[in-house]
Amino acid sequence: MKALFIVIVITVFLAGCQTTKPMYEYEDYAESFYSLKKEGGDEAAKQWQTSLESIIEKSKVKAVRVPPGVYANLGYIHLKANNSAGAISFFEQEKQIYPEAAKFMDNLIQKAKARG
């Protein structure tokens, strides 16, 4: 009986140690966003955009979903740069991956269309 208990404990322990594939690839999302807010300016904004684009590329390579908000943030960057078509494209991608954000993305799409 004691041996069975030990086997069960070891099995549970080893099952808990399994590594799982991450759901998202965040890369340096938090650090680059913090830098943008702390420093501001065009250089930090460019680094933020580059970081977001890199997250998308690495997510594709690792075959994981792009984290929530990444496409929306890129869309907002394009909207600020008066690139309404680019903004709408990113907002649509965010809406497609995360349908729960559809209402918010539809609102941003309408604003982008009004600007463009």
Secondary structure, DSSP 8 states (H G I E B T S, - for coil): -HHHHHHHHHHHHHHHT-----SB--TTHHHHHHHHHHH-HHHHHHHHHHHHHHHHHHHHHHT-B--TTHHHHHHHHHHHTT-HHHHHHHHHHHHHH-GGGHHHHHHHHHHHHHH-
